[in-house]
Amino acid sequence: MLLTIVLLMAFGLAQDTPKQTATGTVPAGGGKVTFEIDKDDPQNPTGNRFTGERFEKALNVTLNSVVFRSSGQDLTTAGTYIEMTSRLTEPVLLGLAVLAVRNRVKR
């Protein structure tokens, strides 16, 4: 999990949380208003990647991906792949650790 946190801090978290924008048109004589809600793609960070705020966010995403299976965080493309890989490997490694401890306690 520590490796996942470091990788998310370095490559996975977006620089800023993308904001939603709504654009619409109002017909001249009145009537229906049509809105289009759009969200920008997450951008890779350009400045300092290893800050306390990014660590907290990466820890939150990692724990949610292992325990609850849904981070709800806007991640970069690399971050999405890092999260998918951690979802597969971390529960397996935790299960193997539990079995190793159980085997040691039995002896």
Secondary structure, 3 states (H helix, E strand, C coil): CHHHHHHHHHHHECCCCCCEEEEEECCCCCCCCEEEEEECCCCCCCCCCCCHHHHHHHHHHHHHHHHHCCCCCCECHHHHHHHHHHHHHHHHHHHHHHHHHHHHHHC
